[in-house]
Amino acid sequence: MKVPLLDVPAQNAGLKNELMEAFEGVLDSGYFILGPEVEAFEEEAASYLGTAHAIGVSSGTDALIVALMAAGVTAGDEVICPSFTFFATAGSIMRIGAVPVFVDSDEESFNLDLRGADDLVNERTKAIVPVHLFGRCAAMGKVKAFARKHSLVVIEDTAQSLGASICSKKCGTMGDFGTYSFFPSKNLGGFGDAGLVSCDDDERAEAVKRLRNHGMFPKYYHSEVGGNFRIDALQAALLRKKLPHLDSYGRGRAENAAYYLAEFAELDSSRVTLPLSGGADDGVIWNQFTMKVHGERDALKAHLLENDVGCEIYYPVPLHKQECFNQLPETKLPVAEKLAQEVLSIPVYAELGDERRERVAKVVNSFFKS
Ligand SMILES: Cc1ncc(COP(=O)(O)O)c(C=O)c1O
């Protein structure tokens, strides 16, 4: 039996009629960029998140760029972010001419670790971008205390963690801005590229809306330079059909994660470390099920692939080691470097089903028991 790492068609198949109806609605309306579907989606997303504003944009990357711009981060400013994350977190900072200042990660949660980070702050430091990696909320109490102490804007990169919450407060809504991605493999998968920015502050929301449309206000007047970061009406119309199911997708992922945690509980902890447990209400939405394999990660990956079980290394190179950041001051981040050597993610999507997850567990167990 083949178990792919992702199965995007499976999730959408159950909603095919509704999605086709939404598609036809947009097709017939001729309204393809922003407009009523986008406004309706933004209202529904804001209500789901419990924020005053949710603003649709063209991708999770552009959500970061536009939030940084709306936060007033400009060329030469410094922004603190983790090194162990997807490239877009730091790429977006660099794209607006600012400088990413990398911090190390916590070995257990994979999220940023701010111990020692006070020393990285100077008069150019303007913002911090915590990433809620793999579906797990970063330690936002600590992030907010750090940001308060140093007067930094907090932009939560929630691309991988939409739907998680802590004490009923949704991940992405605890800082000044939350940014989200609807890349098809994300918790709320879109139909191409799309993203969202959330915030509570009216002025900041207006700034995001202006900046996503070339900084234009009123029409054809530009007092600032933005970009084309607009969301398509089609994405919004289709995402409106999936948003009501987001929590059930999260429950499906959590069930699969709980199953793996039970199946792998007896494995030798000197060979493999399992992810921390947790559910959506404790800030974990299981965008990935990521194990740390000590010394034999690549062998386990080869074993899974030989047995037709999809898996992936998210991420093999921490960002402070990426060639494009060579000009930044050299830094040593031992945990991020170690994680990059040890992590391996296995399929955890809601539509996995009993047979496929049993197969994954059997193949993983056979590696460690041989
Ligand atoms: C942590 C993180 N930030 C940002 C992004 C960028 O999102 P997008 O691919 O929608 O631009 C991603 C998506 O892969 C991500 O995982």
The ligand as an SDF file (V2000), in Angstrom:
LIG
                    3D

 16 16  0  0  0  0  0  0  0  0999 V2000
    6.2000   28.9860    8.6370 C   0  0  0  0  0  0  0  0  0  0  0  0
    5.7680   29.4560    7.2760 C   0  0  0  0  0  0  0  0  0  0  0  0
    5.7570   30.7890    7.0320 N   0  0  0  0  0  0  0  0  0  0  0  0
    5.3490   31.2700    5.8490 C   0  0  0  0  0  0  0  0  0  0  0  0
    4.9470   30.4390    4.8350 C   0  0  0  0  0  0  0  0  0  0  0  0
    4.6120   31.0320    3.5160 C   0  0  0  0  0  0  0  0  0  0  0  0
    3.3370   30.7260    3.0670 O   0  0  0  0  0  0  0  0  0  0  0  0
    3.0200   30.7000    1.4850 P   0  0  0  0  0  0  0  0  0  0  0  0
    3.5850   29.4390    0.9400 O   0  0  0  0  0  0  0  0  0  0  0  0
    1.5250   30.7350    1.4540 O   0  0  0  0  0  0  0  0  0  0  0  0
    3.6290   31.9010    0.8960 O   0  0  0  0  0  0  0  0  0  0  0  0
    4.9090   29.0590    5.0460 C   0  0  0  0  0  0  0  0  0  0  0  0
    4.4160   28.1640    3.9900 C   0  0  0  0  0  0  0  0  0  0  0  0
    4.9450   27.2470    3.5450 O   0  0  0  0  0  0  0  0  0  0  0  0
    5.3500   28.5460    6.2920 C   0  0  0  0  0  0  0  0  0  0  0  0
    5.3670   27.2410    6.5380 O   0  0  0  0  0  0  0  0  0  0  0  0
  1  2  1  0
  2  3  1  0
  2 15  2  0
  3  4  2  0
  4  5  1  0
  5  6  1  0
  5 12  2  0
  6  7  1  0
  7  8  1  0
  8  9  2  0
  8 10  1  0
  8 11  1  0
 12 13  1  0
 12 15  1  0
 13 14  2  0
 15 16  1  0
M  END
$$$$
